[in-house]
Amino acid sequence: MNFLGISGLEESSPFKREHWPGLDPREYRISQGYDSAAALLVDGKLVAAAAQERFSRKKHTGDFPIDAIQFCLREAGLNIEDVDEIAHGFDYSPFQPLYSLDADSSGLYQRVFSKEALVRHVHQSFPGFRAEKIHPVGHHLAHAASAAFTSGWDECLAVVNDAMGEVQSLTVFQFRGGEFKKLREIPANDSIGILYSLVTLHLGFDFNSDEYKIMGLAPYGDAERFRAFFEKTVELRPDGSLRIPILRLNRSREERENYVATRAYLDEHLVARRAPDAEITQEHKDVAAALQECLDRVVLHVCGHFGKQTGMRRIALAGGVALNCTANGKLIDSGTFDEVYIQPAAGDDGTALGAALYRASLSEAVHNERMPVPLLGPGYPSPCIEKALEKYAGRITVKPFESLDQTCREAAKLIAEGRVIAWYRGRMEYGPRALGNRSILADPGHPAMRDRINAMVKMREAFRPFAPACSVEQAHRWFQVAPGTHMPYMITVVDVRPEHRAALPAITHVNGSARLQTVSVKDNPDFHRLLRAVGQTTGREMVLNTSFNVKGQPIVNTPEEAIETFLGTGIEFLFLENRLVARRSS
């Protein structure tokens, strides 16, 4: 059977703009339904998945993922008529009565959240698809399925932690024998994800988008300065739950829509709001440090309580908060669990996968195996690459290589010389991380490399760190991990070994940590081959690895986008499969 999963709520953002005109543009992100995507299961196996933003080039878009759907169908050689079910990662039907209390809420439900709205959007693209084959799946159930059914485990604790599902923020499931037993549900009024996002907004960044910047800023701060505020704000309860009273201050519909009263409380009791273009002061860094410490404490509290209660020693995580690499590292280091798995597309794009997995599990066996590195998006054959090269022929030179080994040797030589290269190869990644197929690479040992890439390539804040990609064979030499440790998704922070920190300035954060990605032959053989070549040149099978895009742009998808982004930045060389692209000298 063929199950197509989708995520996103196309009308959510337009509805808010129509009913709440004149807001700060950043406030329109305080809504549901971003990060639309599609994922396709064929006979219980995942064959393709991609986010809509990579096709539409609208970052975090919630639009109906028509391009992602069409890609998935092409990849499997199917038509929409071959799809047995479409599953969507939201189900608001149990909560319809809550949305009948006022006209705006009722309109929101009918236009955005209802199954009828979902069917309308499907029929706009696929008018013949039968409505009875379209199935909403609860948001947190979809998240949980995306983690549990890709963990490779028969049983585990499945914890979903995000800003908000339909009405909940954190749900703990016991997963056993392909079924989910809900152990605890924490409402959105006590959402650590929403609090983290509101403080992100308060510090001048974007809600539901820039939380990773706070994670990167936190090590520059002193958590003690604002620790008391967050300890008072977030109450940890003996039953493993939590309460956040300041999220309950919003009484009217207007206040609840944009957390007006909560934000006023932050103005009065935390620090003054920072404008997006204002200086980031030590005070802001200290708030970020205390907020991150608070999140770490919540994750350990909830997961530790239910781990102890159930006796389960394995845990699978999903939801946007599960993308917080620092909290993930703290959980792993705590020793609470023998094994911790974070589904790599843990944000809302991952609910497309989870919805399909859950619906498939009800009628057939799902191949529950550990998700490999999610190279599940489009790859482009040689004719597509040649066509893109021809388009820019007047601005570039192209040097072909006969083999991958030759390509890797040339790339390794340039990296060792301190050059910044783009590496574009194979299928695009699913999820927010570039894991070696749509990457910008450089030598992590060059002292000025981080600032250089931030300024002339990524065009982003100077305080944000870059991640290392290291062969799994060598990772323990440079990082405080056990030999053979696999961390293939770039989703966990570890410590750089103290004796190597000075020699790895481009990937070592101010607190001595790094967001490690390990690479094995099984994970990504071509990228692993490159790291081996780099090791032969530099003595380290390691590169600085950051996503191939610039600020505000989704990661590149097509060869044409790769060339265009290369030409518009300070990237010095581009490797398109086995071709070296350089700028033509004038």
HELIX and SHEET records of a PDB file:
HELIX    1   1 SER A   12  HIS A   19  1                                   8    
HELIX    2   2 PRO A   25  ARG A   29  5                                   5    
HELIX    3   3 GLU A   53  SER A   56  1                                   4    
HELIX    4   4 ILE A   66  ALA A   76  1                                  11    
HELIX    5   5 ILE A   80  ASP A   82  5                                   3    
HELIX    6   6 SER A   93  SER A  100  5                                   8    
HELIX    7   7 ALA A  103  LEU A  108  1                                   6    
HELIX    8   8 TYR A  109  PHE A  113  3                                   5    
HELIX    9   9 LYS A  115  SER A  125  1                                  11    
HELIX   10  10 ALA A  131  LYS A  133  5                                   3    
HELIX   11  11 HIS A  139  ALA A  148  1                                  10    
HELIX   12  12 ALA A  188  ASP A  190  5                                   3    
HELIX   13  13 ILE A  192  HIS A  202  1                                  11    
HELIX   14  14 GLU A  211  LEU A  217  1                                   7    
HELIX   15  15 ALA A  218  TYR A  220  5                                   3    
HELIX   16  16 GLU A  224  THR A  233  1                                  10    
HELIX   17  17 PRO A  245  ARG A  248  5                                   4    
HELIX   18  18 ARG A  253  ASN A  258  1                                   6    
HELIX   19  19 VAL A  260  HIS A  269  1                                  10    
HELIX   20  20 GLN A  282  THR A  310  1                                  29    
HELIX   21  21 GLY A  320  LEU A  323  5                                   4    
HELIX   22  22 CYS A  325  SER A  334  1                                  10    
HELIX   23  23 GLY A  350  SER A  361  1                                  12    
HELIX   24  24 SER A  382  LYS A  391  1                                  10    
HELIX   25  25 LEU A  404  ALA A  416  1                                  13    
HELIX   26  26 MET A  449  ILE A  453  1                                   5    
HELIX   27  27 ASN A  454  LYS A  458  3                                   5    
HELIX   28  28 ALA A  475  TRP A  478  1                                   4    
HELIX   29  29 PRO A  498  HIS A  500  5                                   3    
HELIX   30  30 PRO A  525  THR A  538  1                                  14    
HELIX   31  31 PRO A  559  LEU A  567  1                                   9    
SHEET    1   A 5 LYS A  45  ALA A  51  0                                        
SHEET    2   A 5 ALA A  37  VAL A  42 -1                                        
SHEET    3   A 5 ASN A   2  ILE A   6 -1                                        
SHEET    4   A 5 GLU A  85  HIS A  88  1                                        
SHEET    5   A 5 ILE A 134  PRO A 136  1                                        
SHEET    1   B 5 GLU A 179  PRO A 187  0                                        
SHEET    2   B 5 GLN A 168  ARG A 176 -1                                        
SHEET    3   B 5 GLU A 155  ASN A 161 -1                                        
SHEET    4   B 5 ARG A 314  ALA A 318  1                                        
SHEET    5   B 5 GLU A 339  ILE A 342  1                                        
SHEET    1   C 2 GLU A 235  LEU A 236  0                                        
SHEET    2   C 2 LEU A 242  ARG A 243 -1                                        
SHEET    1   D 9 ILE A 396  PRO A 400  0                                        
SHEET    2   D 9 ARG A 579  ARG A 583 -1                                        
SHEET    3   D 9 PHE A 573  LEU A 576 -1                                        
SHEET    4   D 9 ILE A 421  TYR A 424  1                                        
SHEET    5   D 9 ARG A 438  ALA A 442 -1                                        
SHEET    6   D 9 MET A 542  SER A 547 -1                                        
SHEET    7   D 9 ALA A 467  SER A 471 -1                                        
SHEET    8   D 9 SER A 513  VAL A 519  1                                        
SHEET    9   D 9 THR A 492  ASP A 495 -1                                        
END                                                                             
